[in-house]
Amino acid sequence: MTDHLQLYEVFIRSRRGLDHKHVGSLHADDPEQALEYARDVYTRRGEGVSIWVVASRNITASQESDCESFYDPLDDKPYRHAAMYELPEGVDSL
Amino acid sequence: MKGLSDTARFVVRLGDDSLIMGHRVSEWASRAPFLEEDLGLTNVALDFVGRARMFYQYAAEIVGGGCTEDTFAFQRDVRDFTNLLLVELPRGDFAFTIARQFLYDAYISPYFGALKNSTDARLSAIAGKAGKETTYHLRRGREWMLRLGDGTTESHERMQKALDELWGYTAELFEVDALEESLISEGVAVDSRLLREQWLSTVSTTLGEATLQVPTTAWSVNGGRTGYHTESLGYLLAELQFMQRAYPGLRW
């Protein structure tokens, strides 16, 4: 029954959250309907205060085969990590 | 249910509309066209049942004694129910369900808007709460009307047929009897006659956008408020009330 529908990815920002987090996907006829279904499917228990939906086909994803060239070269560059950096007071969300 | 005060009888009417509508929508659970819509519809059904509980709980407090919300939902027969005929009609196909919901939400939205100003603080509070979810129901319904009305030839035909079948039941939404007259004069109830123009405007605008015709049905029926129902309400109650009838006082 969902042949004619498109897949959408759903992102929700929770009440105390600072960013939208991916929570799942759903089928809908258009973005407006996707937004409403996201409300009905993913915020039934007060999970969020803001919703984003995006058509899954608009997402370009890296592939498993990209891993070697994408991430392995970073293994020997520890100086890129800010692990030794002391956070100034008042900066909580870095 | 004899001997109820005017306010209690009025509150029960609102509860009956909500419960019966909620039950009809709940019949779609697990049967909707696809999963997302199934959840959407059952959310709406739950909103309506929750609303029925708020009205029945209030009515039960007015009545007092051993009366509870369940007394109203499970221990009355067809003739004691005072819901509008519109809400009890069998769910029909998906177009019929959506059209009925839209026609009702377009009515109850301004109704709750006005009921928020009721001199009865409890009714005003319930109207405030229910009004918010109604705004969402109406938005959902409007979009489905557009999608189906201005969709395929088949969806258009089914939607127009549903509207034509339902139209004769909408006159009852805007009728006021002696009970409501007296509560309107006390500022408790809403004069639904004053809402018809707004309702017709909401409905006509959406139907126009959806390439649907506003029906020109000549007939209209009423009777729900006085307990004269269509044959389908008895069957609905048989299912709704079975457990409490078979096992009185049963609890989860």
Interface residues (C-beta under 8 A of the other chain):
Chain A: M1 T2 L5 L26 H27 A28 D29 E32 Q33 E36 Y37 R39 D40 V41 R44
Chain B: P33 F34 L35 E36 E37 L39 G40 N43 Y136 R139 R140 E143 R147
